Amino acid sequence: MELIPTYGFFRLYKKGNDLVLHRDRNSCEISLSLCIGYEGEQWPIYINGTPIYQEPGDLVIYRGCELEHYRKPLEGKQQAQIFLHYTDKNGPYGKQYSFDGRPFVGLPAVREEYVYKGTGFLEKDGVLLDGPRQGTLTEAMGPLASALGSNIRDNNENTK
């Protein structure tokens, strides 16, 4: 299996937060949940009904699209998690969801259906439609785009 990153994020859960029972969207074919730390009791993630407890530094890897997962309301004070998601390059979602519709990891999503209107970032066909300046992705990224060269795709060919 050759993994392609789609997206990742950090979340600080507070007392009373939960995670409703769900399966992840297609860009989360392989999901990683890393416990950064917690105050209070351990707070398990339930995967297919099985509680998995994490200590700081513990990483849970699972098939997010296939396995139902959830967390009951947090009884401790807080818990910090990092989530990283991947697709299999040669799997059913690899080409369609690589980098979650972006030219590379680290930018906001560029697929029109996931962009909130008024964000000032790519909203249609790789062109800035709103915000402080208009232009292509390459123009918006300036020197970074020059450094990355051919890795920037203004036509969003990886999302079609």
LOZASE-26006 format. One record per residue: x, y, z of N, C-alpha, C in turn; residue number from 1. Coordinates in Angstrom, 2 decimals, always signed. Each point is the difference from the previous one (the first is absolute). Layout:
BEGIN
       nxx       nyy       nzz      caxx      cayy      cazz       cxx       cyy       czz   pos
         X         Y         Z         X         Y         Z         X         Y         Z   NUM
...
// end
This chain:
BEGIN
       nxx       nyy       nzz      caxx      cayy      cazz       cxx       cyy       czz   pos
     +0.85     -1.17     +0.00     -0.85     +1.17     +0.00     +0.90     +1.24     +0.00     1
     -0.27     +0.92     -0.92     +0.73     +1.26     -0.06     -0.95     +1.12     +0.41     2
     +0.29     +0.64     +1.12     -0.91     +1.00     +0.55     +0.26     +1.39     -0.54     3
     -1.10     +0.73     -0.23     +0.04     +1.41     -0.40     -0.69     +0.78     +1.10     4
     +0.64     +1.04     +0.54     -0.67     +0.79     +1.04     -1.17     +0.78     -0.58     5
     -1.07     +0.10     +0.76     -1.15     +0.80     -0.43     -0.12     +1.25     +0.86     6
     -0.08     -0.15     +1.31     -0.04     +1.16     +0.87     +0.25     -0.43     +1.44     7
     +0.23     +0.96     +0.85     +0.18     -0.26     +1.42     -0.44     +1.21     +0.79     8
     -0.23     -0.20     +1.28     -0.40     +1.12     +0.86     +0.24     -0.34     +1.46     9
     +0.02     +1.04     +0.81     +0.15     -0.11     +1.44     -1.35     +0.34     +0.63    10
     -0.33     -0.71     +1.07     -1.23     +0.34     +0.71     +0.22     -0.11     +1.50    11
     -0.46     +1.00     +0.72     +0.02     -0.02     +1.45     -1.44     -0.21     +0.46    12
     -0.27     -1.19     +0.52     -1.32     -0.32     +0.53     -0.10     +0.52     +1.43    13
     -1.14     +0.52     +0.36     -0.25     +0.50     +1.35     -1.06     -0.87     +0.68    14
     -0.08     +0.11     +1.31     -0.97     -0.78     +0.78     -1.39     +0.09     -0.65    15
     -0.63     -1.16     -0.18     -1.33     -0.07     -0.59     -0.01     -0.22     -1.51    16
     +1.14     +0.26     -0.69     +0.06     -0.26     -1.44     -0.13     -1.49     -0.27    17
     -0.54     -0.33     -1.16     -0.08     -1.39     -0.40     +0.31     -0.10     -1.48    18
     -0.06     -1.19     -0.53     +0.17     -0.25     -1.43     -1.10     -0.98     -0.37    19
     -0.95     +0.46     -0.81     -1.13     -0.85     -0.35     +0.44     -1.20     -0.83    20
     -0.73     -1.07     +0.11     +0.27     -1.21     -0.76     -0.02     +0.32     -1.49    21
     +1.08     -0.34     -0.71     +0.06     +0.29     -1.43     +1.09     -0.83     -0.67    22
     -0.01     +0.05     -1.31     +1.11     -0.45     -0.84     +0.52     +1.24     -0.70    23
     +1.29     +0.03     -0.28     +0.59     +1.18     -0.63     -0.33     +0.06     -1.48    24
     +0.19     +1.20     -0.57     -0.20     +0.18     -1.44     +1.13     -0.67     -0.77    25
     -0.13     -0.09     -1.31     +0.92     -0.76     -0.83     +1.46     +0.46     +0.06    26
     +0.24     +1.25     +0.35     +1.38     +0.47     +0.08     +0.70     -0.48     +1.28    27
     -0.69     -0.79     +0.80     +0.55     -0.53     +1.25     +0.08     -1.52     -0.03    28
     +0.41     -0.53     -1.14     +0.08     -1.45     -0.16     +0.84     -0.62     +1.13    29
     +1.13     +0.61     +0.29     +0.83     -0.39     +1.14     +0.07     +1.20     +0.93    30
     -0.41     -0.18     +1.25     -0.03     +1.10     +0.98     +0.95     -0.30     +1.14    31
     +0.66     +1.06     +0.49     +0.89     -0.11     +1.14     -0.46     +1.00     +1.05    32
     -0.08     -0.46     +1.24     -0.38     +0.86     +1.12     +1.11     -0.07     +1.04    33
     +0.67     +1.13     +0.21     +1.14     +0.08     +0.91     -0.40     +0.78     +1.25    34
     +0.15     -0.63     +1.16     -0.28     +0.67     +1.27     +1.20     +0.86     +0.37    35
     -0.23     +1.30     +0.13     +1.06     +0.92     +0.40     +0.07     +0.08     +1.53    36
     -1.15     -0.03     +0.64     -0.04     +0.03     +1.45     -1.41     +0.21     +0.50    37
     -0.17     -0.15     +1.31     -1.33     +0.20     +0.58     +0.13     +0.39     +1.46    38
     -1.06     +0.64     +0.49     -0.12     +0.32     +1.42     -1.25     -0.70     +0.50    39
     +0.14     -0.77     +1.04     -1.13     -0.77     +0.51     +0.16     -1.46     -0.37    40
     -1.13     -0.66     -0.27     +0.01     -1.43     -0.31     +0.36     -0.25     -1.46    41
     +0.45     -1.23     -0.26     +0.18     -0.41     -1.40     -1.37     +0.02     -0.68    42
     +0.01     +0.32     -1.28     -1.24     +0.12     -0.75     +0.10     -0.86     -1.26    43
     -0.62     -1.17     +0.01     +0.19     -0.92     -1.12     -0.76     +0.41     -1.26    44
     +0.55     -0.40     -1.13     -0.73     +0.02     -1.26     -0.54     -1.42     -0.15    45
     -1.24     -0.11     -0.42     -0.61     -1.31     -0.23     +0.02     -0.27     -1.49    46
     +0.64     -1.10     -0.39     +0.05     -0.39     -1.41     -0.69     -1.34     -0.11    47
     -1.09     -0.01     -0.77     -0.87     -1.19     -0.10     -0.39     -0.50     +1.39    48
     -0.29     +0.96     +0.90     -0.48     -0.33     +1.34     +1.08     -0.34     +1.02    49
     +1.25     -0.10     -0.42     +1.09     -0.34     +0.90     +0.70     +1.26     +0.49    50
     +0.07     +0.20     +1.33     +0.69     +1.19     +0.50     +1.52     -0.14     -0.16    51
     +0.62     +1.07     -0.48     +1.45     +0.04     -0.14     +0.49     +1.21     +0.80    52
     +0.80     -0.29     +1.02     +0.53     +1.04     +0.88     +1.38     +0.42     -0.48    53
     +0.25     +1.31     +0.02     +1.28     +0.51     -0.46     +0.67     +0.82     +1.10    54
     +1.29     -0.19     +0.11     +0.86     +0.84     +0.82     +0.64     +1.02     -0.94    55
     +0.52     +1.10     +0.52     +0.69     +0.95     -0.86     +1.08     -0.70     -0.84    56
     -0.02     +0.25     -1.29     +0.94     -0.63     -0.92     -0.54     -1.25     -0.67    57
     -1.12     -0.55     +0.50     -0.60     -1.19     -0.62     -0.73     +0.39     -1.28    58
     +0.16     -0.83     -1.01     -0.59     +0.23     -1.32     -0.92     -1.17     -0.35    59
     -1.23     +0.32     -0.38     -0.94     -1.02     -0.46     -0.13     +0.16     -1.51    60
     +0.18     -1.09     -0.73     -0.13     +0.01     -1.46     -1.16     -0.92     -0.35    61
     -0.94     +0.51     -0.81     -1.19     -0.79     -0.34     -0.53     +0.43     -1.36    62
     -0.86     -0.83     -0.55     -0.64     +0.30     -1.29     -1.25     +0.83     +0.28    63
     +0.16     +1.32     -0.10     -1.05     +0.93     +0.38     -1.30     -0.12     -0.77    64
     +0.08     -0.37     -1.29     -1.22     -0.12     -0.82     -0.77     -1.28     +0.30    65
     +0.70     -1.00     +0.50     -0.61     -1.31     +0.21     -0.48     -0.23     +1.44    66
     +0.73     +0.54     +0.96     -0.27     -0.32     +1.40     -0.75     +1.13     +0.69    67
     -1.13     -0.33     +0.61     -0.75     +1.00     +0.77     +0.80     +0.35     +1.25    68
     +0.02     +1.28     +0.34     +0.72     +0.42     +1.19     -0.70     +1.19     +0.64    69
     +0.26     +0.13     +1.31     -0.64     +1.07     +0.77     +0.73     +0.16     +1.33    70
     -0.34     +1.06     +0.71     +0.46     +0.22     +1.37     -1.20     +0.44     +0.82    71
     -0.12     -0.54     +1.21     -1.03     +0.43     +0.93     +0.38     +1.39     +0.52    72
     -0.93     +0.72     +0.65     +0.35     +1.32     +0.53     +1.23     -0.05     +0.92    73
     +0.90     +0.94     -0.21     +1.24     +0.08     +0.78     -0.32     +0.39     +1.45    74
     +0.43     -0.83     +0.93     -0.22     +0.29     +1.41     +1.19     +0.71     +0.63    75
     +1.17     -0.12     -0.61     +1.18     +0.70     +0.50     -0.06     +1.47     -0.38    76
     +1.08     +0.72     +0.28     +0.04     +1.43     -0.27     +0.19     +0.28     -1.49    77
     +1.00     -0.66     -0.64     +0.25     +0.22     -1.42     +0.90     -1.10     -0.55    78
     -0.01     -0.14     -1.32     +0.89     -0.95     -0.68     +0.36     +0.56     -1.36    79
     +1.29     -0.05     -0.33     +0.50     +0.51     -1.27     +0.32     -1.17     -0.93    80
     -0.47     +0.10     -1.24     +0.22     -1.04     -1.00     +0.46     +0.64     -1.30    81
     +0.82     -0.72     -0.75     +0.33     +0.36     -1.38     -0.55     -1.11     -0.88    82
     -0.63     +0.39     -1.10     -0.57     -0.95     -0.95     +0.70     +0.17     -1.34    83
     +0.41     -1.11     -0.59     +0.62     +0.00     -1.32     -0.75     -1.02     -0.85    84
     -0.30     +0.39     -1.24     -0.79     -0.87     -0.87     +0.71     -0.23     -1.33    85
     -0.20     -1.21     -0.54     +0.68     -0.42     -1.22     -0.94     -0.81     -0.88    86
     +0.35     -0.08     -1.28     -0.63     -0.95     -0.90     +1.09     -0.89     -0.57    87
     -0.41     -1.16     -0.52     +0.92     -0.92     -0.67     +0.12     +0.49     -1.44    88
     +1.20     +0.32     -0.43     +0.22     +0.52     -1.35     -0.61     -0.89     -1.07    89
     +0.03     -1.31     +0.21     -0.51     -0.95     -0.98     -1.38     -0.53     +0.35    90
     -0.63     +0.57     +1.01     -1.32     -0.43     +0.43     -1.11     +0.79     -0.68    91
     -1.24     -0.23     +0.40     -1.15     +0.62     -0.66     -0.07     +1.52     +0.16    92
     +0.68     +0.58     +1.01     -0.10     +1.44     +0.24     +1.31     +0.74     -0.23    93
     +1.05     -0.71     -0.31     +1.34     +0.59     -0.08     +0.13     +1.20     -0.90    94
     -0.41     -0.12     -1.23     +0.16     +1.12     -0.93     -1.00     +1.12     +0.27    95
     -1.22     -0.37     +0.28     -1.07     +1.00     +0.19     +0.22     +0.84     +1.26    96
     +0.52     -0.61     +1.06     +0.09     +0.71     +1.28     +1.43     +0.32     +0.42    97
     +0.99     -0.20     -0.87     +1.37     +0.32     +0.39     +0.10     +1.46     +0.42    98
     +0.63     +0.23     +1.12     +0.16     +1.34     +0.58     -1.34     +0.69     +0.25    99
     -1.08     -0.77     +0.03     -1.34     +0.51     +0.27     -0.38     +1.14     -0.95   100
     +0.42     -0.13     -1.26     -0.38     +0.98     -1.03     +0.89     +1.21     -0.07   101
     +1.14     -0.03     +0.66     +0.93     +1.14     -0.03     +1.22     -0.38     -0.82   102
     +0.77     +0.96     -0.44     +1.21     -0.33     -0.75     +1.03     -0.71     +0.87   103
     -0.02     +0.26     +1.31     +0.86     -0.69     +0.95     -0.54     +0.25     +1.40   104
     +0.48     -0.74     +0.97     -0.47     +0.12     +1.38     +0.39     +1.37     +0.57   105
     -0.85     +0.57     +0.83     +0.31     +1.23     +0.69     -0.81     +1.19     -0.45   106
     -0.78     -0.15     -1.06     -0.87     +1.07     -0.47     -1.44     -0.33     +0.34   107
     -0.87     +0.99     +0.07     -1.43     -0.30     +0.16     -0.49     -0.82     -1.19   108
     -1.04     -0.77     +0.20     -0.57     -0.79     -1.09     -0.42     +0.90     -1.14   109
     +0.15     -0.47     -1.23     -0.34     +0.82     -1.16     -1.18     -0.54     -0.78   110
     -0.50     -1.18     +0.39     -1.16     -0.52     -0.71     -1.19     +0.87     +0.34   111
     -0.71     +0.45     -1.00     -1.07     +0.98     +0.16     -1.03     -0.44     +1.04   112
     -0.35     -1.29     +0.04     -1.05     -0.44     +0.91     +0.42     +0.07     +1.46   113
     +1.30     +0.13     +0.29     +0.45     +0.07     +1.37     +0.43     +1.39     +0.44   114
     -0.03     +0.97     -0.89     +0.45     +1.35     +0.34     -1.19     +0.84     +0.42   115
     +0.11     +0.65     +1.14     -1.06     +0.87     +0.47     +0.07     +1.32     -0.75   116
     -1.12     +0.49     -0.42     -0.04     +1.26     -0.72     +0.52     +1.12     +0.90   117
     +0.76     +0.89     -0.59     +0.51     +1.13     +0.75     +1.31     -0.24     +0.71   118
     +0.62     -1.16     -0.21     +1.26     -0.26     +0.68     +1.16     +0.73     -0.65   119
     -0.19     +0.47     -1.22     +1.09     +0.69     -0.66     +1.04     -0.94     -0.56   120
     -0.34     -1.27     -0.15     +0.94     -0.94     -0.59     -0.68     -0.68     -1.17   121
     +0.72     -0.84     -0.68     -0.46     -0.61     -1.25     -1.43     -0.52     +0.10   122
     -0.87     +0.57     -0.78     -1.39     -0.41     +0.07     -0.51     -0.61     -1.29   123
     +0.68     +0.23     -1.12     -0.47     -0.59     -1.25     +1.14     -0.06     -1.00   124
     +0.25     -1.18     -0.52     +0.96     -0.21     -1.08     +1.37     +0.61     +0.27   125
     +0.46     -0.06     +1.25     +1.33     +0.45     +0.32     +0.19     +1.50     -0.03   126
     -1.08     +0.77     +0.00     +0.11     +1.46     -0.05     -0.56     +0.59     +1.28   127
     +0.74     +0.93     +0.59     -0.50     +0.71     +1.17     -1.16     +0.87     -0.41   128
     -1.16     -0.26     +0.55     -1.19     +0.75     -0.38     -0.34     +1.07     +1.02   129
     +0.58     -0.09     +1.16     -0.37     +0.90     +1.08     +1.25     +0.24     +0.84   130
     +0.03     +1.05     +0.73     +1.12     +0.25     +0.88     +0.81     +1.20     -0.43   131
     +1.13     +0.19     +0.64     +0.78     +1.21     -0.22     +0.62     +0.09     -1.38   132
     +0.15     -1.14     -0.67     +0.62     +0.07     -1.32     -0.54     -1.12     -0.84   133
     -0.02     +0.19     -1.29     -0.49     -1.04     -0.89     +1.15     -0.51     -0.85   134
     -0.12     -1.20     -0.49     +1.04     -0.56     -0.85     +0.02     -1.49     +0.10   135
     +1.03     -0.61     -0.54     +0.11     -1.45     +0.04     +0.66     -0.43     +1.30   136
     -0.01     -1.28     +0.25     +0.65     -0.56     +1.19     +1.47     +0.37     +0.01   137
     +0.67     -0.13     -1.14     +1.42     +0.32     -0.07     +0.25     +1.45     +0.37   138
     -0.82     +0.91     -0.51     +0.16     +1.41     +0.33     -0.24     +0.24     +1.49   139
     -1.01     -0.65     +0.56     -0.34     +0.20     +1.40     +1.10     -0.48     +0.92   140
     +0.74     -1.03     -0.39     +1.04     -0.55     +0.85     +1.34     +0.69     -0.18   141
     +0.16     +0.81     -1.02     +1.21     +0.79     -0.19     +1.27     -0.81     +0.00   142
     +0.98     +0.38     +0.85     +1.31     -0.64     +0.01     -0.05     -1.50     +0.28   143
     -0.97     -0.43     +0.82     -0.11     -1.42     +0.29     -0.31     -0.77     -1.27   144
     -0.87     +0.54     -0.84     -0.34     -0.67     -1.26     +1.23     -0.13     -0.88   145
     +0.84     +1.02     -0.05     +1.22     -0.06     -0.82     +0.92     -1.09     +0.50   146
     +0.11     -0.12     +1.32     +0.89     -1.00     +0.58     -0.49     -1.41     -0.28   147
     -1.32     -0.17     -0.06     -0.57     -1.33     -0.21     -0.09     -0.37     -1.47   148
     +0.03     +0.99     -0.86     +0.00     -0.24     -1.45     -1.16     -0.81     -0.49   149
     +0.28     -1.12     -0.65     -1.03     -0.78     -0.68     -0.94     -0.73     +0.95   150
     +0.25     +0.04     +1.31     -0.91     -0.64     +0.94     -1.28     +0.79     +0.19   151
     -0.05     +1.23     -0.50     -1.20     +0.83     +0.09     -0.81     -0.23     -1.27   152
     -1.29     -0.29     +0.18     -0.87     -0.21     -1.16     -1.16     +0.97     +0.09   153
     +0.06     +1.08     -0.77     -1.08     +0.98     +0.03     -1.29     -0.55     -0.56   154
     +0.07     -0.98     -0.85     -1.23     -0.51     -0.60     -0.67     -1.08     +0.85   155
     +0.55     -0.28     +1.18     -0.60     -0.99     +0.92     -0.20     -1.35     -0.65   156
     +0.91     -0.42     -0.83     -0.17     -1.25     -0.73     -0.14     -1.20     +0.92   157
     +0.52     +0.07     +1.23     -0.12     -1.14     +0.89     -1.37     -0.11     +0.64   158
     -0.90     +0.93     -0.23     -1.33     -0.08     +0.61     -1.05     -0.43     -1.02   159
     +0.39     -0.24     -1.22     -0.98     -0.38     -1.04     -0.05     -1.47     -0.20   160
// end
